[in-house]
């Protein structure tokens, strides 16, 4: 699972250049602790090219009658996408990239009880921005008729770095896979799903973070400071 991440880039131009974004976001600012149910930058393909937009973190299918569902949709397992009535319709044409600088995972390997588990941050060694694979949907509230763009982060099997602490990791894309993931002509599952795989462990590093990282209110640089294990 991936229930928390950071996008601490301070200069929006770094993001636009990195992904070839055609538009700009208003009120862009860094976030060190992003939580479920918040509005965050998401990159997706449109008829006008690659765009970036604030979207709500928890996928809402078109048929949802209200914003609060009876099940969680902040993550979608790669091995169940085609079995899900929630995510399957989005796979061919509603793929997106969630830009992040790192993500958090609790140590569920050595601490089965979530409340006791220390948290770890994971980032790429050579790149400041990582691309998390996701799906999005524009949901219309049947009560207000207001449109809300929503997204989920896809998870896959962990690599050796993440697997020390957790049994899932967000599906990260390399630069070539990013273009394929956003390619609107790529619609068949047999061509899409192979892009979702564990990221090379030699390209990733991790460190333990303070317990403050567990609280989404603590959106400060302190939550990613290394803590002695």
KAZI-V68409 format. One record per residue. N is the residue number from 1. SS is DSSP state (H for helix, E for strand, - for the rest). PHI is phi in radians with two decimals (999 if undefined). OMEGA is omega in whole degrees, 0 to 359 (* if undefined). Layout:
N:SS:PHI:OMEGA ; N:SS:PHI:OMEGA
This chain:
1:-:999:173 ; 2:-:-2.47:183 ; 3:-:-1.90:179 ; 4:E:-2.82:176 ; 5:E:-2.70:178 ; 6:E:-2.23:175 ; 7:E:-2.39:192 ; 8:-:-1.66:176 ; 9:-:-1.14:183 ; 10:-:-1.68:182 ; 11:-:-1.86:182 ; 12:H:-1.04:182 ; 13:H:-1.09:177 ; 14:H:-1.09:179 ; 15:H:-1.28:181 ; 16:H:-1.04:180 ; 17:H:-1.21:183 ; 18:H:-1.07:185 ; 19:H:-1.94:180 ; 20:-:1.14:183 ; 21:-:-1.28:185 ; 22:-:-1.61:182 ; 23:-:-2.04:179 ; 24:-:-2.32:178 ; 25:-:-1.72:172 ; 26:-:-1.47:175 ; 27:-:1.03:178 ; 28:-:-1.21:177 ; 29:-:-2.70:182 ; 30:-:-1.28:174 ; 31:E:-2.38:183 ; 32:E:-1.66:181 ; 33:E:-2.51:180 ; 34:E:-1.68:182 ; 35:E:-1.98:178 ; 36:-:-1.05:178 ; 37:-:1.48:178 ; 38:-:-1.90:180 ; 39:E:-1.68:186 ; 40:E:-2.46:179 ; 41:E:-1.15:178 ; 42:E:-2.37:183 ; 43:E:-1.86:182 ; 44:E:-2.64:183 ; 45:E:-1.71:176 ; 46:E:-2.29:177 ; 47:-:-1.12:179 ; 48:-:-1.69:180 ; 49:E:1.79:182 ; 50:E:-1.26:181 ; 51:E:-2.15:174 ; 52:E:-2.17:187 ; 53:E:-2.65:173 ; 54:E:-1.30:179 ; 55:E:-2.27:183 ; 56:E:-1.53:183 ; 57:E:-1.43:171 ; 58:-:2.79:187 ; 59:-:-1.13:176 ; 60:-:-2.04:178 ; 61:-:-1.18:183 ; 62:-:-0.98:185 ; 63:-:-1.44:180 ; 64:-:-1.10:182 ; 65:-:-1.54:178 ; 66:-:-2.62:186 ; 67:-:-1.21:181 ; 68:-:-1.68:179 ; 69:-:-1.64:180 ; 70:-:-1.51:180 ; 71:-:-2.49:183 ; 72:-:-1.44:179 ; 73:-:-2.36:178 ; 74:-:-1.37:175 ; 75:E:-2.23:175 ; 76:E:-2.34:180 ; 77:E:-1.24:181 ; 78:H:-1.12:183 ; 79:H:-1.44:180 ; 80:H:-2.21:183 ; 81:H:-1.00:185 ; 82:H:-1.42:177 ; 83:H:-1.64:189 ; 84:-:-1.69:175 ; 85:-:-1.24:178 ; 86:-:-1.36:189 ; 87:-:-1.73:185 ; 88:H:-0.94:180 ; 89:H:-1.10:184 ; 90:H:-1.53:186 ; 91:H:-1.04:184 ; 92:-:-1.17:191 ; 93:-:-2.30:186 ; 94:-:-2.19:178 ; 95:E:-1.64:182 ; 96:E:-2.51:176 ; 97:E:-2.14:176 ; 98:E:-1.78:179 ; 99:E:-1.31:181 ; 100:E:-2.58:173 ; 101:-:-1.78:176 ; 102:E:-2.93:173 ; 103:E:-2.36:180 ; 104:E:-1.90:170 ; 105:E:-2.50:174 ; 106:E:-1.41:177 ; 107:-:-1.42:179 ; 108:-:-1.61:179 ; 109:-:-1.33:183 ; 110:-:-1.75:182 ; 111:-:-2.32:182 ; 112:-:-1.05:180 ; 113:-:-1.48:185 ; 114:H:-0.97:185 ; 115:H:-1.17:181 ; 116:H:-1.70:188 ; 117:-:-1.34:172 ; 118:-:-1.23:181 ; 119:E:-1.84:178 ; 120:E:-2.24:175 ; 121:E:-1.82:181 ; 122:E:-2.29:179 ; 123:E:-2.53:176 ; 124:E:-1.48:183 ; 125:-:-1.25:189 ; 126:-:-1.84:182 ; 127:-:-2.23:180 ; 128:-:-1.38:183 ; 129:-:-2.00:174 ; 130:E:-1.89:181 ; 131:E:-1.96:179 ; 132:E:-1.60:180 ; 133:E:-1.32:180 ; 134:E:-2.60:174 ; 135:E:-2.21:179 ; 136:E:-2.31:175 ; 137:E:-2.68:175 ; 138:E:-1.57:183 ; 139:E:-1.72:177 ; 140:E:-1.89:179 ; 141:-:-1.18:183 ; 142:-:-1.16:180 ; 143:-:-1.46:185 ; 144:-:-1.94:183 ; 145:-:1.16:177 ; 146:-:-1.46:181 ; 147:E:-1.67:180 ; 148:E:-2.33:176 ; 149:E:-1.42:185 ; 150:E:-2.24:181 ; 151:E:-2.59:173 ; 152:E:-2.31:176 ; 153:E:-1.76:180 ; 154:E:-1.44:177 ; 155:E:-2.00:180 ; 156:E:-2.45:177 ; 157:-:-1.12:183 ; 158:-:-1.40:170 ; 159:-:-1.43:184 ; 160:-:-1.17:180 ; 161:-:-1.30:180 ; 162:H:-1.24:184 ; 163:H:-1.10:174 ; 164:H:-1.12:188 ; 165:-:-2.20:187 ; 166:-:-2.58:184 ; 167:-:-1.66:175 ; 168:-:-2.47:173 ; 169:E:-2.49:175 ; 170:E:-1.10:179 ; 171:-:-1.33:180 ; 172:E:-1.65:180 ; 173:E:-1.95:172 ; 174:-:-1.49:188 ; 175:H:-1.06:179 ; 176:H:-1.19:180 ; 177:H:-1.17:179 ; 178:H:-1.03:180 ; 179:H:-1.11:179 ; 180:H:-1.19:183 ; 181:H:-1.09:181 ; 182:H:-1.59:182 ; 183:-:-1.16:182 ; 184:-:-1.19:179 ; 185:-:-1.44:178 ; 186:-:-1.59:187 ; 187:-:-2.18:184 ; 188:-:-1.52:182 ; 189:H:-0.95:182 ; 190:H:-1.18:176 ; 191:H:-1.74:184 ; 192:H:-1.56:187 ; 193:H:-1.08:178 ; 194:H:-1.09:177 ; 195:H:-1.28:184 ; 196:-:-1.67:183 ; 197:-:-2.70:180 ; 198:-:-1.02:180 ; 199:-:-1.35:180 ; 200:-:-0.91:185 ; 201:H:-1.13:181 ; 202:H:-1.18:181 ; 203:H:-1.68:187 ; 204:E:-2.18:175 ; 205:E:-2.34:182 ; 206:E:-2.53:175 ; 207:E:-2.75:178 ; 208:E:-1.32:181 ; 209:E:-2.06:180 ; 210:-:-1.12:179 ; 211:H:-1.09:178 ; 212:H:-1.04:180 ; 213:H:-1.15:181 ; 214:H:-1.26:183 ; 215:-:-1.85:181 ; 216:-:-1.11:177 ; 217:-:-1.21:183 ; 218:-:-1.51:182 ; 219:-:-1.58:183 ; 220:-:-2.40:180 ; 221:H:-1.06:183 ; 222:H:-1.10:185 ; 223:H:-1.26:180 ; 224:H:-1.96:177 ; 225:-:-1.22:181 ; 226:E:-1.05:179 ; 227:-:-2.09:180 ; 228:-:-1.07:180 ; 229:-:-1.26:*
